[in-house]
Amino acid sequence: MSITEIHVERGNIRNIKAHTGDAQPLADGAARLQIEGFALTANNVTYAATGEVIGYWKFFPTDDPATGIVPVWGFARVIESRSAHLEVGQRLYGFFPMASHLDITPEPRGANVVIDAAPHRRDLPPVYNAYTRAGASDAADDALKSIFYPLLLTSYLLFDFLKDNDWFKAEQIIISSASSKTGLGLCKYLAEARPDGPRVIGLTSKGNRAFVQGLDACDQIATYGAFEQEIAQIPSVYVDMAGNADIRGRLHHHLGENMLHSAAVGTSHWDKFEPTGDLPGARPRFFFAPSQVEKRRADWGPGQIEKRLEGAWRRVAQDSLDWMKIEISQGLSSAIPIYTEIANGKTTPDTGHYIEL
Ligand SMILES: NC(=O)c1ccc[n+]([C@@H]2O[C@H](COP(=O)([O-])OP(=O)(O)OC[C@H]3O[C@@H](n4cnc5c(N)ncnc54)[C@H](OP(=O)(O)O)[C@@H]3O)[C@@H](O)[C@H]2O)c1
């Protein structure tokens, strides 16, 4: 049996190619998963761009340290098992390599979840090591969950974090890469909360302005080229999905001490990212979604934040059928041109990509 993996050059993440080799015999205690499908968005390119700093290359190492495998969210089926904890035929949702197969060492965590207890993943964030048992396959549902679930959980937790902090006393919230699924998810949750909350400004590129406008979730749209003329100098929060150093610097200088909180969330403009030097206003702070989950578990008791997250992602994913078309591509190798398109900023925000293997 052969296994195909998509390898990316760690020093030049635009260099991507398929690599096929023979499968090794399955280790005792392990299960072999055949990957059935996964989504591709800017989030996956961010995993590659931050692979060294945040450690995303550590999940699915290759034999060559100069290459790595980009993680993706999707579905897989157990095709062979030498573990008492996972039976052949079981489908799983979770964090997979861009590859045809993955061997994991399953350990149960409750009735519905197994974690991969492989030694190289032991010290990595637990949220990425958990695999949830899934029911029968349905192409449209699988695509929606793979595209939206990991993104909208962050959008909702950001919304909850801002609200929990009384909006940092701001009068406006500015969201860059407002056309991204994570950005527009936040705009949607803020819109749901109206009249509570500050005004929402979606910051985007000129070409995506009409798309963000059409979503009708922002009070105002501003564009990267001209926002100094468009954004009022009043108490503000910045939620940075773009990670573009020039935009962040200009916005901090424009707002000065009116920048009350600056949340670093994404780097969709990954090739324009630079670490923050000294800037006027609040110092940019990395938003770590699992901390907000922990806080709400303590505030509300077990299961409550999970219930809200489940409702929240489903609402926006359902709503997306009005503004996003799902494009299903066939075969692992179809991921290569799509990844390249996203890495080069060439995809349109009204498309959600799902690769079916
Ligand atoms: N920290 C977390 O926990 C967390 C969780 C989820 C997502 N995120 C991050 O949020 C960001 C958005 O992810 P997503 O999957 O929601 O994105 P997406 O839906 O694929 O968004 C695409 C948008 O990103 C911008 N973009 C993408 N590639 C670009 C490029 N090469 N050059 C310039 N602009 C580009 C464009 O928006 P504009 O024209 O509007 O800029 C584009 O419409 C990613 O960086 C992701 O890692 C972080």
The ligand as an SDF file (V2000), in Angstrom:
LIG
                    3D

 48 52  0  0  0  0  0  0  0  0999 V2000
   -5.5310   32.5920   16.3850 N   0  0  0  0  0  0  0  0  0  0  0  0
   -6.5240   31.7620   16.1090 C   0  0  0  0  0  0  0  0  0  0  0  0
   -6.9480   31.0110   16.9570 O   0  0  0  0  0  0  0  0  0  0  0  0
   -7.1330   31.7650   14.7310 C   0  0  0  0  0  0  0  0  0  0  0  0
   -8.2510   30.9580   14.4660 C   0  0  0  0  0  0  0  0  0  0  0  0
   -8.8460   31.0120   13.2030 C   0  0  0  0  0  0  0  0  0  0  0  0
   -8.2910   31.8240   12.2120 C   0  0  0  0  0  0  0  0  0  0  0  0
   -7.1950   32.5640   12.5070 N   0  0  0  0  0  0  0  0  0  0  0  0
   -6.5600   33.3760   11.4490 C   0  0  0  0  0  0  0  0  0  0  0  0
   -7.4410   34.2640   10.7970 O   0  0  0  0  0  0  0  0  0  0  0  0
   -6.9580   34.5150    9.4650 C   0  0  0  0  0  0  0  0  0  0  0  0
   -8.0880   34.3430    8.4710 C   0  0  0  0  0  0  0  0  0  0  0  0
   -8.2880   32.9530    8.2360 O   0  0  0  0  0  0  0  0  0  0  0  0
   -9.5280   32.3720    7.4030 P   0  0  0  0  0  0  0  0  0  0  0  0
   -9.2570   30.9310    7.2250 O   0  0  0  0  0  0  0  0  0  0  0  0
  -10.7860   32.8440    8.0370 O   0  0  0  0  0  0  0  0  0  0  0  0
   -9.3090   33.1100    6.0170 O   0  0  0  0  0  0  0  0  0  0  0  0
  -10.1380   33.0140    4.6360 P   0  0  0  0  0  0  0  0  0  0  0  0
  -11.5760   32.8980    4.8720 O   0  0  0  0  0  0  0  0  0  0  0  0
   -9.4780   32.0660    3.7230 O   0  0  0  0  0  0  0  0  0  0  0  0
   -9.8310   34.5160    4.2000 O   0  0  0  0  0  0  0  0  0  0  0  0
   -9.3920   34.9650    3.0200 C   0  0  0  0  0  0  0  0  0  0  0  0
   -9.1530   36.4730    3.1690 C   0  0  0  0  0  0  0  0  0  0  0  0
   -7.8620   36.7220    3.7410 O   0  0  0  0  0  0  0  0  0  0  0  0
   -7.2140   37.7850    3.0070 C   0  0  0  0  0  0  0  0  0  0  0  0
   -6.0920   37.1200    2.3410 N   0  0  0  0  0  0  0  0  0  0  0  0
   -5.9100   35.7930    2.2460 C   0  0  0  0  0  0  0  0  0  0  0  0
   -4.7330   35.5020    1.6680 N   0  0  0  0  0  0  0  0  0  0  0  0
   -4.1460   36.6530    1.4210 C   0  0  0  0  0  0  0  0  0  0  0  0
   -2.8920   37.0140    0.8600 C   0  0  0  0  0  0  0  0  0  0  0  0
   -2.0120   36.0960    0.4570 N   0  0  0  0  0  0  0  0  0  0  0  0
   -2.6080   38.3260    0.7090 N   0  0  0  0  0  0  0  0  0  0  0  0
   -3.4980   39.2500    1.1210 C   0  0  0  0  0  0  0  0  0  0  0  0
   -4.7100   38.9510    1.7080 N   0  0  0  0  0  0  0  0  0  0  0  0
   -5.0070   37.6730    1.8390 C   0  0  0  0  0  0  0  0  0  0  0  0
   -8.2690   38.3890    2.1340 C   0  0  0  0  0  0  0  0  0  0  0  0
   -8.9810   39.2790    2.9620 O   0  0  0  0  0  0  0  0  0  0  0  0
   -8.8950   40.8870    2.9740 P   0  0  0  0  0  0  0  0  0  0  0  0
   -8.8560   41.3310    1.5580 O   0  0  0  0  0  0  0  0  0  0  0  0
  -10.1750   41.2760    3.6770 O   0  0  0  0  0  0  0  0  0  0  0  0
   -7.6790   41.2320    3.7670 O   0  0  0  0  0  0  0  0  0  0  0  0
   -9.1390   37.1650    1.8380 C   0  0  0  0  0  0  0  0  0  0  0  0
  -10.4490   37.5000    1.4820 O   0  0  0  0  0  0  0  0  0  0  0  0
   -5.7960   33.5230    9.2360 C   0  0  0  0  0  0  0  0  0  0  0  0
   -4.5500   34.1590    9.3770 O   0  0  0  0  0  0  0  0  0  0  0  0
   -6.0270   32.5070   10.3310 C   0  0  0  0  0  0  0  0  0  0  0  0
   -4.8660   31.8130   10.7170 O   0  0  0  0  0  0  0  0  0  0  0  0
   -6.6020   32.5450   13.7280 C   0  0  0  0  0  0  0  0  0  0  0  0
  1  2  1  0
  2  3  2  0
  2  4  1  0
  4  5  1  0
  4 48  2  0
  5  6  2  0
  6  7  1  0
  7  8  2  0
  8  9  1  0
  8 48  1  0
  9 10  1  0
  9 46  1  0
 10 11  1  0
 11 12  1  0
 11 44  1  0
 12 13  1  0
 13 14  1  0
 14 15  2  0
 14 16  1  0
 14 17  1  0
 17 18  1  0
 18 19  2  0
 18 20  1  0
 18 21  1  0
 21 22  1  0
 22 23  1  0
 23 24  1  0
 23 42  1  0
 24 25  1  0
 25 26  1  0
 25 36  1  0
 26 27  1  0
 26 35  1  0
 27 28  2  0
 28 29  1  0
 29 30  1  0
 29 35  2  0
 30 31  1  0
 30 32  2  0
 32 33  1  0
 33 34  2  0
 34 35  1  0
 36 37  1  0
 36 42  1  0
 37 38  1  0
 38 39  2  0
 38 40  1  0
 38 41  1  0
 42 43  1  0
 44 45  1  0
 44 46  1  0
 46 47  1  0
M  CHG  2   8   1  16  -1
M  END
$$$$
